[in-house]
């Protein structure tokens, strides 16, 4: 659930920065693909893997949104261990 929220915010901020950068000619270097860092490897695998999971049927639609942006190279997810 948190991946959907952070994906939405990340895409919004990235688009807003691109718009302001172009409109105001700020010359700010922008990342081409936003990177989301996570400590939940299971959620990362669910977001990246298009395979159907019986236990996650109720949240499957949310992960389609995240998967679509990962597949379109609009977003990257990287696992960072807590330690």
N, C-alpha and C positions, 0 to 999 in steps of 0.2 A: 504494500500500500504506500509505503514511504517513497519507493522508487517512482511511482506515478507522480507524486507531489513534487519531488526534486526534479524530475524530468520536465514537468510543466514549467517550473520556476527557471530552470536552466535555459530552456529554449526561449522563454520570454525575455530573460535578461540578455541572452546572446543576440536576439533579434533587436532589442531596444538599443544595445550598444552599437550594433552595426548601423542602425538607422541614424542614431545621433552622430556617429563617426562620419557617415556620408553627408548628412545634412549640414553639420557644423564644420566639416572639414578639419576634424581634430587630429588626424594622423595618429590615432592610438592603435598600437599593434593588438590585434585580437586573435584569440585562439580560433583555429578553424573548426575544431571539434571539441565541444565541452567534455570534460572528464569528471565523472562522479566516482568518488572513493567510497568504498564500503567495507565494513568488517563482517558482513553476513554473506558467506560464500554460497549458502543455499539460495538466497534471494537473487544473487548474481547469476547463478546457473539457471534459475527459473526465467529470469529476464532474457537471457541469451539463447536458451534452448527452446525451439518451437514445438517440442514434443508435448503431447497431451498428458497431463498428470491428473489422475482420478481424485486425489486428495485436495487439489487446488482448483477444482472446477469453479468455485464461487469467485475466485480472484483472477481467473484466466483472462477475462476481457481487459482488465487493467494491464496485465503483462503484454497483451497484444499491442497496446499503445507504446509501451517501452520498447518492445522488440522491433516494432516498425521503425522507430527512430535509430535504433542500433543498426538495423539492417541497411538503412539509408545513409549511414555514416554521419548522422547528425548528433551522435552521442556515443561516448565510450564509458565503460564501467571497468574499474580496476579494484581487485581485492587487496586490502591492506590489513594485515593481522593486528590484533589489539596489542600484542606484546611489542 
